[in-house]
Amino acid sequence: MNGPALRILHVASEVAPFSKSGGLADVCASLPEALALHGHENVVISPHYGSLRGLAPHPTTLRATLVLNHRAFEIEYVEQRDTVRNLRLVFVRCDEIYSRSGYYYDPLTNRDYDDNDVRFAVLACAALHWCRLTDWQPHIVHGHDWQTGTLPLFMRSPRFESYFDSSRFVLTIHNMAFQGRFHPGSRVWVDHAEDRAGPGGAAEFLGTFSYLKLAIDLADAINTVSPTYAHELRTVEHMGFGLGALLHSRHMHFSGILNGIDTHVWNPETDELLAARYTSTTLAQRNRNKRALCERFSLPYEQTMPLVGMVSRISDQKGFGIVLPVIGELISGPAQIVILGNGDPEFERQLRAAEYAYPHRVKLITSYDEPLAHLIYGGCDIFLMPSLFEPCGLSQMMALRYGAPVVARETGGLADTISDVARDPVQGTGFLFHEFEPRALAYALKRSFQTFRNLDKWRGLQRHGMKQDFSWRRSARVYEEMYRRALHNPRFAG
């Protein structure tokens, strides 16, 4: 640790394993843990959803009443101390806005909740109120994604300004596509927002009130989750979703820091969810996981036929628009494919049709199953991530750690974590393609199948992937440096 210990408040809409819809939840659990190992004090504050999992019995609770826009919200703070990870977790319980079947949208209609502006303004205000209520004054208030975008404005409001005057606000953008855009009237839920919501204001974006734009405009430091994605957001027009120019104007305060994974949870040598555990020197044992995966889904087990795995949200962003046209080529490879994920109903329908047409080659599982995810990483021969864009991606790191070379599009964090074997035959870890087109994906898959047939080359590829360091150790240091720079500089005026 370079300098005195810091008090860091993380505010996030989800945190694993209690609430999870994607990689954001994993990061908001693993990053604070890594920072705690460096001697820093971390508190994570997140909503207490109706579907919250894994809370210990008899947690510590505090009660408070928050008033926003003349509406009173009865809040219960449910605190759990994670002694293993040295974390304090505080869940904001307010059943009228959080006790629902989904986090952000109704699973029955796939429509965003109409009051998401209220729900996440309450989260931001409640997080700051907890600090003052418990007299825990953070050096850094770290907001994750648009759901925390109102934090810097609340911090500057008369309600909280004196308490957070010496604190700094840091924003991590996990996915620029989600911007928290609402009707301009949403400003009534945020203290001190009147002069920020009009034309040209910090929160105004194409006639909407954008929580993400507000956070970008007022943050003392901003990062996203990989160096390549940071470059893409500033330089590739469509990648910034309208906010690239703003990020470019903040380039002195903007960086890309690669995510990590929890290497204790994701460790094939100790993973009890696998049929067989193994290391880079005992890769023959890995075939037992492939056999177990095939048996579970009545797929014929063939050691010499590549089994392709995907663990992904089913969406165009994740590349399913180019996967479906090449299913026929993949099968004639010959190969099999197992997909764990859910999402776009039309993509799911087409995948079900492929599964029906090729029952011994294609398998789709749409109910999320964490043990099955581990078995796919540990049992598939090739892992597929053909994303249109990928801010960081964690699945490719998990796959490589489990000895599954990755076929991926060269974008965002995929470009930062995968080395193409054609460019680096000695240290390559996968197969990259650039154009977001079916033919480019098909060619990358063909290259992987050809290499798979050469066992010596394939074993080398697997071992190179398993040797990569995807822990949070280095990234936590970079976050610490960003925090200290923000504290050293005057608060950004905005």
C-alpha positions in Angstrom: 0.0 0.0 0.0 1.4 3.4 -1.1 0.1 5.9 1.5 -2.4 5.7 4.3 -5.4 3.3 4.2 -8.5 4.6 2.4 -12.1 4.4 3.2 -14.0 3.5 0.0 -17.7 3.4 -0.4 -18.9 1.3 -3.4 -22.4 1.9 -4.5 -23.8 -0.7 -7.0 -27.1 -2.0 -8.3 -26.0 -5.6 -7.8 -23.3 -7.5 -5.9 -22.5 -11.2 -6.1 -23.5 -13.7 -4.8 -26.5 -11.8 -3.4 -27.9 -10.3 -6.6 -26.5 -10.9 -10.0 -27.5 -10.4 -13.6 -24.1 -10.1 -15.1 -20.4 -9.2 -14.7 -21.1 -6.0 -12.8 -22.1 -8.1 -9.7 -18.9 -10.1 -9.8 -16.7 -6.9 -10.1 -18.6 -5.2 -7.2 -17.7 -8.2 -5.0 -14.2 -8.9 -6.1 -12.7 -5.4 -6.4 -13.6 -4.4 -2.8 -12.1 -7.7 -1.6 -8.9 -7.1 -3.5 -8.7 -3.5 -2.2 -9.3 -4.9 1.4 -6.2 -7.1 0.9 -4.2 -4.0 0.3 -5.3 -2.6 3.6 -8.3 -0.4 2.6 -11.6 -0.3 4.4 -14.5 -1.0 2.0 -18.3 -0.7 2.4 -20.6 -1.9 -0.5 -24.1 -0.6 -0.6 -26.7 -2.1 -2.9 -30.5 -2.6 -3.0 -32.3 -5.2 -1.0 -34.2 -6.9 -3.8 -37.1 -9.3 -3.2 -35.0 -12.0 -4.8 -31.9 -11.4 -2.7 -29.9 -14.6 -2.0 -27.6 -15.8 0.7 -28.0 -13.3 3.5 -27.0 -14.5 6.9 -29.7 -14.7 9.6 -30.0 -12.0 12.2 -28.2 -9.2 10.3 -27.6 -5.8 11.9 -30.3 -3.2 10.9 -30.9 0.5 11.0 -34.0 2.4 10.0 -34.4 5.8 8.5 -36.9 8.0 6.6 -35.7 9.7 3.4 -37.7 12.4 1.7 -37.3 13.0 -2.0 -39.6 15.3 -3.9 -41.9 15.5 -0.8 -42.3 11.7 -0.9 -41.2 9.8 2.2 -39.4 6.5 1.8 -39.1 4.2 4.8 -35.6 2.7 4.6 -34.1 -0.3 6.5 -30.3 -0.8 6.2 -29.5 -4.5 6.4 -25.8 -4.9 7.2 -23.8 -8.1 6.8 -20.1 -8.4 7.5 -18.3 -10.8 5.3 -15.4 -11.8 7.5 -13.8 -14.1 4.8 -13.5 -11.2 2.3 -13.1 -8.5 5.0 -16.1 -6.5 3.7 -19.1 -4.7 5.1 -22.2 -5.2 2.9 -25.2 -2.9 3.4 -28.5 -3.6 1.6 -31.0 -0.8 1.3 -34.4 -2.3 2.0 -37.4 -0.4 0.7 -40.0 -2.9 -0.4 -42.2 -0.5 -2.3 -39.5 0.1 -4.9 -37.1 -2.9 -4.7 -39.2 -6.0 -3.8 -39.9 -7.1 -7.4 -39.2 -10.1 -9.5 -36.5 -8.3 -11.6 -33.7 -5.8 -10.9 -34.3 -3.3 -13.7 -37.2 -4.7 -15.8 -40.2 -6.9 -15.5 -39.3 -10.4 -16.6 -42.8 -11.0 -17.9 -42.9 -8.0 -20.2 -39.2 -7.3 -20.7 -40.0 -3.6 -20.1 -37.9 -1.4 -17.8 -39.7 -0.4 -14.6 -41.3 3.0 -15.1 -39.9 4.3 -11.8 -36.2 3.3 -12.3 -35.3 7.0 -12.0 -36.9 7.0 -8.5 -35.5 3.6 -7.4 -31.9 4.5 -8.1 -32.1 8.1 -7.0 -33.2 6.6 -3.6 -30.2 4.2 -3.7 -27.8 7.1 -4.1 -29.4 9.3 -1.5 -29.7 6.3 1.0 -26.0 5.4 0.5 -24.8 8.8 1.4 -27.4 9.0 4.3 -26.0 5.8 5.8 -22.5 7.3 5.9 -23.7 10.2 7.8 -26.0 8.2 10.0 -23.1 5.9 11.1 -20.5 8.6 10.9 -18.4 6.6 8.4 -16.8 9.3 6.2 -15.4 7.9 3.0 -12.4 9.3 1.1 -13.8 7.8 -2.1 -17.4 7.4 -3.2 -17.2 4.9 -6.0 -20.3 4.6 -8.2 -20.7 1.7 -10.7 -22.7 2.4 -13.9 -25.7 4.7 -14.5 -27.7 3.5 -11.5 -25.3 5.5 -9.3 -25.1 8.6 -11.6 -26.9 10.9 -9.2 -24.3 10.4 -6.4 -22.1 13.4 -7.3 -25.0 15.8 -7.4 -26.4 14.6 -4.1 -22.8 15.0 -2.7 -22.8 18.6 -3.7 -26.4 19.3 -2.5 -27.1 21.3 0.7 -28.3 18.0 2.2 -24.8 16.4 2.1 -22.3 18.9 1.0 -20.7 19.7 4.3 -20.2 16.0 5.1 -18.7 15.0 1.8 -16.8 18.1 1.0 -13.4 16.3 1.2 -14.6 13.1 -0.5 -14.1 12.5 -4.2 -16.5 10.7 -6.6 -15.1 8.0 -8.9 -17.3 6.5 -11.7 -16.7 3.2 -13.4 -18.6 2.7 -16.7 -19.2 -1.1 -17.1 -21.2 -0.7 -20.3 -21.8 2.5 -22.2 -24.9 1.2 -23.9 -26.9 1.6 -20.7 -27.2 5.3 -19.8 -30.1 5.7 -17.5 -32.1 8.1 -19.7 -35.4 9.4 -18.4 -38.0 12.1 -18.9 -36.6 15.6 -18.0 -39.2 15.6 -15.1 -37.0 13.0 -13.4 -34.9 15.8 -12.1 -37.4 16.3 -9.2 -36.0 13.2 -7.5 -32.5 14.5 -7.4 -31.4 17.3 -5.0 -30.1 20.4 -6.7 -30.9 19.2 -10.2 -32.9 22.1 -11.6 -29.9 23.9 -13.1 -28.4 20.6 -14.5 -31.4 19.3 -16.4 -32.0 22.1 -18.9 -30.5 22.4 -22.4 -26.7 22.2 -22.2 -26.9 21.1 -18.5 -24.8 18.3 -17.1 -27.6 15.8 -17.2 -29.4 16.9 -20.4 -28.9 14.5 -23.3 -31.0 14.6 -26.4 -34.0 15.9 -24.5 -33.7 13.4 -21.7 -32.3 13.4 -18.2 -29.3 11.0 -18.3 -28.0 9.7 -15.0 -24.8 8.5 -16.7 -24.1 11.8 -18.5 -24.5 13.6 -15.1 -22.0 11.3 -13.5 -19.5 11.7 -16.4 -19.8 15.4 -16.2 -19.2 15.7 -12.5 -16.9 12.8 -11.6 -13.4 13.5 -10.2 -12.1 10.4 -12.0 -13.7 8.1 -14.6 -12.7 4.7 -15.8 -14.0 1.9 -17.8 -13.2 -1.8 -17.6 -10.5 -2.3 -20.2 -7.9 -0.2 -22.0 -9.2 -1.1 -25.5 -12.8 -0.3 -24.6 -11.7 3.1 -23.2 -10.0 3.9 -26.5 -13.0 2.7 -28.4 -15.4 4.9 -26.4 -13.3 8.0 -27.2 -12.5 7.3 -30.8 -15.2 5.1 -32.4 -18.3 7.2 -32.8 -21.0 4.5 -32.5 -19.3 2.9 -29.5 -19.8 6.0 -27.3 -23.6 6.0 -27.9 -23.6 9.8 -28.2 -21.3 10.4 -25.2 -18.0 9.8 -26.8 -17.2 13.5 -27.3 -17.9 14.2 -23.6 -15.5 11.4 -22.6 -13.0 12.7 -25.0 -13.3 16.1 -23.3 -12.6 14.4 -20.0 -9.6 12.4 -21.3 -7.3 13.7 -18.6 -9.6 12.1 -16.0 -10.5 9.0 -18.0 -8.7 5.6 -18.2 -9.3 1.9 -18.8 -8.5 -0.6 -16.0 -8.9 -4.3 -16.8 -11.2 -6.3 -14.6 -10.1 -9.4 -12.9 -11.8 -12.6 -11.7 -11.9 -14.3 -8.3 -9.2 -16.8 -8.8 -10.2 -18.7 -5.6 -13.7 -19.3 -6.9 -12.5 -19.9 -10.5 -9.8 -22.5 -10.0 -9.9 -25.8 -11.8 -7.5 -27.4 -9.3 -10.0 -26.9 -6.4 -13.4 -26.4 -8.1 -15.8 -28.9 -6.4 -18.5 -28.2 -9.1 -16.4 -30.1 -11.7 -16.6 -33.8 -12.3 -12.8 -33.9 -12.2 -10.3 -31.3 -11.0 -7.1 -30.7 -12.9 -4.1 -28.5 -13.5 -2.1 -27.4 -16.6 0.0 -30.6 -16.1 -2.9 -33.0 -15.8 -5.0 -31.8 -18.7 -6.0 -35.4 -19.6 -8.3 -35.4 -16.6 -10.3 -32.6 -18.2 -11.9 -35.0 -20.6 -13.9 -36.4 -17.7 -15.7 -33.0 -17.5 -16.4 -33.1 -21.2 -17.9 -36.6 -20.8 -20.0 -35.4 -17.8 -21.3 -32.4 -19.8 -22.2 -34.6 -22.8 -23.9 -37.2 -20.5 -26.0 -34.5 -18.8 -27.5 -33.4 -22.1 -27.6 -36.8 -23.9 -25.0 -35.6 -26.4 -22.7 -38.3 -27.8 -19.2 -38.0 -26.3 -16.5 -38.0 -28.9 -13.0 -37.1 -27.6 -11.9 -36.0 -31.1 -14.9 -33.8 -31.9 -14.6 -30.3 -30.6 -17.3 -29.2 -28.1 -17.9 -25.5 -28.2 -19.3 -23.7 -25.1 -21.0 -20.4 -24.5 -22.1 -18.8 -21.2 -23.8 -15.6 -22.2 -26.7 -13.3 -22.3 -28.5 -14.1 -25.6 -28.4 -10.8 -27.5 -27.1 -9.1 -30.6 -24.4 -7.5 -28.5 -23.1 -10.9 -27.5 -22.9 -11.9 -31.2 -25.8 -14.2 -31.7 -26.7 -12.4 -34.9 -23.6 -13.9 -36.4 -23.7 -17.2 -34.5 -27.0 -18.4 -35.9 -26.0 -18.1 -39.6 -22.9 -20.4 -39.0 -24.6 -23.1 -36.8 -24.8 -25.3 -39.9 -21.1 -24.8 -40.7 -20.1 -25.4 -37.1 -22.0 -28.7 -37.0 -20.5 -29.9 -40.2 -17.1 -28.9 -38.7 -17.9 -31.4 -37.2 -18.5 -30.0 -33.8 -21.1 -29.7 -31.0 -22.2 -26.6 -29.1 -23.7 -26.1 -25.7 -25.1 -22.6 -24.8 -26.1 -21.5 -21.3 -28.0 -18.2 -21.3 -31.2 -16.4 -21.9 -32.4 -13.1 -23.5 -33.7 -12.1 -26.9 -36.9 -14.3 -27.5 -36.3 -14.4 -31.3 -32.7 -15.6 -30.9 -33.9 -18.2 -28.4 -36.6 -19.4 -30.8 -34.0 -19.8 -33.6 -31.6 -21.6 -31.3 -34.4 -24.0 -30.2 -35.1 -24.7 -33.8 -31.4 -25.6 -34.3 -31.5 -27.8 -31.2 -34.6 -29.6 -32.6 -33.0 -30.0 -36.0 -29.6 -31.2 -34.6 -30.4 -32.9 -31.2 -27.0 -34.6 -31.0 -25.1 -31.5 -31.8 -26.8 -28.4 -30.3 -28.0 -27.9 -26.7 -29.6 -24.7 -25.3 -30.2 -24.1 -21.5 -32.0 -20.9 -20.7 -32.3 -21.2 -16.9 -29.1 -19.9 -15.3 -27.3 -22.6 -13.4 -24.0 -21.6 -11.7 -22.7 -25.2 -11.3 -23.4 -25.9 -15.0 -21.5 -22.8 -15.9 -18.4 -24.2 -14.1 -18.9 -27.5 -15.9 -19.1 -25.8 -19.3 -15.8 -23.9 -18.6 -14.2 -27.1 -17.4 -15.6 -29.4 -20.1 -15.9 -27.5 -23.4 -12.9 -27.7 -25.8 -13.5 -24.2 -27.2 -15.2 -21.2 -25.7 -17.0 -18.8 -28.0 -17.4 -15.0 -27.5 -18.2 -13.3 -30.8 -19.3 -10.0 -29.2 -20.3 -6.9 -31.2 -18.7 -5.0 -28.4 -17.3 -6.2 -25.0 -16.4 -3.6 -22.4 -14.2 -6.2 -20.6 -15.8 -9.6 -20.4 -15.1 -12.1 -17.6 -16.1 -15.3 -19.3 -13.1 -15.4 -21.6 -10.8 -15.2 -18.5 -12.7 -18.0 -16.8 -12.5 -20.1 -19.9 -8.8 -19.6 -20.4 -8.1 -20.3 -16.7 -10.0 -23.6 -17.2 -8.1 -24.6 -20.3 -10.6 -23.7 -23.0 -9.0 -21.6 -25.8 -11.3 -18.8 -26.9 -12.7 -17.8 -30.3 -13.6 -14.2 -30.0 -14.1 -10.9 -31.8 -11.2 -8.5 -31.4 -12.9 -5.8 -29.4 -12.8 -4.2 -26.0 -11.5 -6.4 -23.2 -11.4 -9.5 -25.5 -8.6 -7.8 -27.4 -6.8 -7.1 -24.1 -7.0 -10.6 -22.8 -6.7 -13.0 -25.8 -3.6 -13.4 -27.9 -4.2 -14.9 -31.4 -2.2 -18.0 -32.0 -1.5 -17.0 -35.6 0.3 -13.8 -34.4 2.0 -15.4 -31.5 2.4 -19.2 -32.0 4.4 -19.5 -28.8 2.2 -17.6 -26.3 -1.1 -17.5 -28.2 -4.3 -18.3 -26.2 -7.1 -18.2 -28.8 -8.4 -17.2 -32.2 -9.5 -13.6 -32.9 -11.5 -12.1 -35.8 -12.2 -8.5 -36.5 -15.2 -8.0 -38.8 -18.5 -8.5 -37.2 -19.7 -10.9 -39.9 -20.7 -14.6 -40.1 -17.9 -15.4 -42.5 -15.2 -13.9 -40.2 -16.6 -16.0 -37.3 -16.8 -19.1 -39.4 -13.1 -18.7 -40.5 -12.0 -18.3 -36.9 -13.9 -21.4 -35.8 -12.4 -23.3 -38.8 -8.9 -22.3 -37.6 -9.7 -23.5 -34.1 -11.0 -26.8 -35.3 -7.8 -27.4 -37.4 -5.6 -26.6 -34.4 -7.7 -28.9 -32.1 -6.8 -31.9 -34.3 -3.2 -31.4 -33.4 -3.1 -32.5 -29.8 0.4 -31.2 -29.0 -0.4 -27.7 -30.3 -3.7 -27.8 -28.5 -2.2 -28.7 -25.2 0.3 -25.8 -25.6 -2.5 -23.4 -26.3 -4.4 -24.7 -23.2 -1.4 -24.3 -20.9 -0.7 -20.8 -22.2 -4.2 -19.7 -21.3 -4.1 -21.4 -17.9 -0.8 -19.5 -17.0 -2.4 -16.0 -17.5 -2.8 -13.9 -14.4 -6.4 -12.7 -14.3 -6.5 -12.0 -10.6 -7.4 -8.6 -9.2 -3.9 -8.1 -7.7 -2.6 -5.7 -10.3 -5.9 -4.0 -11.2 -6.5 -3.2 -7.5 -3.2 -1.3 -7.4 -4.2 0.7 -10.5 -7.6 1.6 -8.8 -5.7 2.7 -5.7 -3.5 5.0 -7.8 -6.6 6.5 -9.5 -8.2 7.1 -6.1 -5.1 8.9 -4.7 -4.9 11.1 -7.8 -8.5 12.1 -7.4 -7.9 12.9 -3.7 -4.7 14.9 -4.5 -6.6 17.1 -7.0 -9.3 19.7 -6.2 -12.8 18.5 -6.7 -13.8 18.7 -10.4 -15.9 21.7 -10.9 -18.2 20.2 -13.6 
